[in-house]
Amino acid sequence: MSDRRKVWDNLVTQKRADQLGDMVELWKHNQEAIEAFGRFILQIFGGNLPQLPGS
């Protein structure tokens, strides 16, 4: 049973690692568009964001 659990845990861990890798690739390939969207949102709201703690 413990061997099955180890294999299952490894598969789950690998799946999560693959998902994280996909998100990183998405960010790399779309970074400019994501940042432009962020600037657009700031323009809509006038750039008035609350002060973040510690900044």
N, C-alpha and C positions, 0 to 999 in steps of 0.2 A: 504493500500500500504506500509506503513512504517513497519508494522509487517512482511510482505513478504520480504522486504529489509533486515530487521534484521536477519531473518532466513537464507536468501541467504548469507549475509555477514558472519554469523556464520559458514555456511557450507564451504565457501571459506577459512575462517581462519583455520578451522579444517583440510581441505585438505592440506593447506600449512604446518601446524604443523605436519601432518602425513608425508609429503615429507621430512621435516627437520629431523624428527625422523628416517626415512629410511636412510637418508644420514649419520646420526650419527652411526647407527647400521652398515652400510657398512664400515665406517671408523674403528669402533671398531674391526670388524671381519677381516679386511684386512689391518690393520695398518702396520704390518711388510712388507707385499708385496708392499704397497704404498711407504713406506720409502725406501725399496730396489730399487724400480724403480727410485725414486728421486736421490739416490746415483749413479745409473747407468747413468742417464742423466748427472749428474755432472762429471762423469768420461769421458763421450763422449766429453763434452765441456771443459774438463780440469779444472773444478771448477772455471773458471774465470767468475764470475758474477759481475755485476756492484754493487757498494756500495749503499745500500739502504739509503734513506734520514733518518736522525735522528739516524743512528747507528754508 
